[in-house]
Amino acid sequence: MEEMPPLQETVDCDALEALIHSFGADGMAGIGMMQFPLHGCTVRVDTTGTVQVFDDNRRLPSDDTGC
């Protein structure tokens, strides 16, 4: 398996953090989440600060528990 470079070398982490924090800006409670493809994987980030990486050759779990 090919090693993925550190996220901060590929993604503007400050912009990602600002986007994630904007999810709660409208006063709605709960956990916001976004995901995007990166190097043959899916990266999932939520408002709790959790970052999960899933191999696109494996199905994402339906219970959001990660790998």
C-alpha positions, 0 to 999 in steps of 0.5 A: 500500500502506498503511503499518503503524504501528511494532510497539511502538505496537500490540504489548506488545513486553516481553510478546512478548519474555518469551513468546519467551524462555520458549520455551527455558525448558524446556531444549529447544534450537532456535529457537522461533517464533510468528506473529500477524496484524496490519493485514492482514499476518502478523508472525513473531518467533523466538528469534533476534530475527528479526522478519518481516512478510508481506503476507497477500495473498502466500503465506508462503514454505515455506523461511522466508526471508521476503519 
